[in-house]
């Protein structure tokens, strides 16, 4: 077998196993989310999951609850790191709308890769939203 043929076979094998994200209709995103909150990232740290993958664990101060049931003032959001994961890494003072689902660790993760609608820095800090029903 020639080196060129071997290279083509290897390339084809890697291509078949490549990670990809299917496009998502944005109107479907809220339906896929158990929890949707408006909030501001207070802190972020790198952790290693039980299966040895690097993750970022962020604490988000909840400013408004837009979907779901959640009574705590903060929510922990887990995002995955690495070449095969597509979550955006959150940074302190990021603010926006977070579309979340429960993770296997008792906190939350993106309902869909990169499902955060982030605003300009410090926007949510000054925002006050009245409770539902008012």
C-alpha positions as CSV (number, residue, x, y, z in Angstrom):
1,X,0.0,0.0,0.0
2,X,1.4,3.4,-0.9
3,X,1.9,6.1,1.6
4,X,-0.5,8.3,-0.3
5,X,-3.3,5.7,-0.2
6,X,-2.7,5.2,3.5
7,X,-2.9,8.9,4.1
8,X,-6.2,9.1,2.2
9,X,-7.7,6.2,4.3
10,X,-6.5,7.8,7.6
11,X,-8.0,11.2,6.5
12,X,-11.3,9.5,5.7
13,X,-11.4,7.7,9.0
14,X,-10.8,10.9,11.0
15,X,-13.4,12.8,8.9
16,X,-16.0,10.2,9.8
17,X,-15.5,10.6,13.5
18,X,-15.2,14.4,13.5
19,X,-17.4,16.4,15.9
20,X,-20.0,18.6,14.4
21,X,-22.9,20.7,15.5
22,X,-26.2,20.5,13.7
23,X,-27.9,23.9,13.2
24,X,-30.7,24.6,15.7
25,X,-33.7,26.7,15.0
26,X,-33.5,29.5,17.6
27,X,-37.2,29.2,18.4
28,X,-36.5,25.6,19.6
29,X,-33.8,26.6,22.1
30,X,-36.2,27.7,24.9
31,X,-38.2,24.4,24.6
32,X,-34.9,22.5,25.0
33,X,-34.0,24.4,28.1
34,X,-35.2,23.4,31.5
35,X,-34.1,26.7,33.0
36,X,-33.6,30.1,31.3
37,X,-32.2,32.9,33.5
38,X,-31.0,36.4,33.0
39,X,-27.8,36.9,35.0
40,X,-24.2,37.9,35.5
41,X,-21.2,35.6,35.8
42,X,-19.6,36.2,39.3
43,X,-16.7,33.7,39.0
44,X,-15.2,30.9,36.8
45,X,-12.7,28.2,37.6
46,X,-11.3,25.2,35.8
47,X,-12.2,21.7,37.1
48,X,-11.7,18.1,35.9
49,X,-14.8,16.0,35.5
50,X,-15.0,12.4,36.7
51,X,-14.2,11.2,33.2
52,X,-11.0,13.3,33.1
53,X,-12.2,16.1,30.8
54,X,-11.5,19.8,31.6
55,X,-14.5,21.9,32.3
56,X,-15.2,25.4,33.4
57,X,-17.5,25.9,36.4
58,X,-19.1,29.4,36.5
59,X,-21.3,30.9,39.2
60,X,-24.0,33.1,37.7
61,X,-26.0,35.6,39.8
62,X,-29.6,35.2,38.8
63,X,-31.2,38.5,38.0
64,X,-34.5,37.2,36.5
65,X,-36.0,33.8,36.0
66,X,-37.4,33.6,32.5
67,X,-38.3,29.9,32.4
68,X,-38.4,27.0,34.8
69,X,-38.4,26.8,38.6
70,X,-35.4,28.0,40.5
71,X,-35.3,29.8,43.9
72,X,-31.6,30.3,44.6
73,X,-29.8,33.6,44.0
74,X,-27.0,31.9,42.0
75,X,-26.7,29.0,39.6
76,X,-23.6,27.0,38.8
77,X,-23.1,26.5,35.1
78,X,-20.7,23.9,33.7
79,X,-19.1,24.3,30.3
80,X,-16.9,21.7,28.6
81,X,-13.4,22.5,27.3
82,X,-11.4,20.8,24.6
83,X,-11.2,20.3,20.9
84,X,-14.4,18.4,20.5
85,X,-16.6,20.7,22.6
86,X,-18.0,24.0,21.4
87,X,-19.2,25.8,24.6
88,X,-18.1,29.4,24.9
89,X,-16.1,29.9,28.0
90,X,-17.7,32.3,30.4
91,X,-15.7,35.0,32.1
92,X,-16.4,37.1,35.3
93,X,-18.7,40.1,34.5
94,X,-20.2,38.4,31.4
95,X,-23.9,38.9,31.5
96,X,-26.8,37.7,29.4
97,X,-29.5,35.1,29.0
98,X,-28.5,31.5,29.8
99,X,-30.4,28.6,28.3
100,X,-29.7,25.7,30.6
101,X,-30.5,22.0,31.4
102,X,-29.5,19.9,34.4
103,X,-26.1,18.3,34.3
104,X,-25.1,14.9,35.7
105,X,-23.4,16.7,38.6
106,X,-26.4,18.4,40.1
107,X,-25.7,21.8,38.6
108,X,-26.5,23.1,35.1
109,X,-25.0,23.1,31.6
110,X,-25.8,24.6,28.2
111,X,-29.0,23.3,26.8
112,X,-27.3,23.3,23.4
113,X,-23.6,24.1,22.7
114,X,-22.9,27.8,23.2
115,X,-26.5,28.6,24.2
116,X,-25.8,31.9,26.0
117,X,-26.9,35.2,24.6
118,X,-24.3,37.5,26.1
119,X,-24.6,41.3,26.4
120,X,-22.0,44.1,26.7
121,X,-20.0,43.9,30.0
122,X,-21.8,45.0,33.2
123,X,-25.2,45.4,31.5
124,X,-27.2,43.1,33.8
125,X,-25.6,44.4,36.9
126,X,-27.6,47.7,36.6
127,X,-30.7,46.0,35.3
128,X,-33.7,45.3,37.6
129,X,-36.5,43.1,36.4
130,X,-39.9,43.1,38.3
131,X,-41.0,39.6,39.4
132,X,-43.5,37.8,37.2
133,X,-47.1,38.8,37.6
134,X,-46.4,42.5,38.3
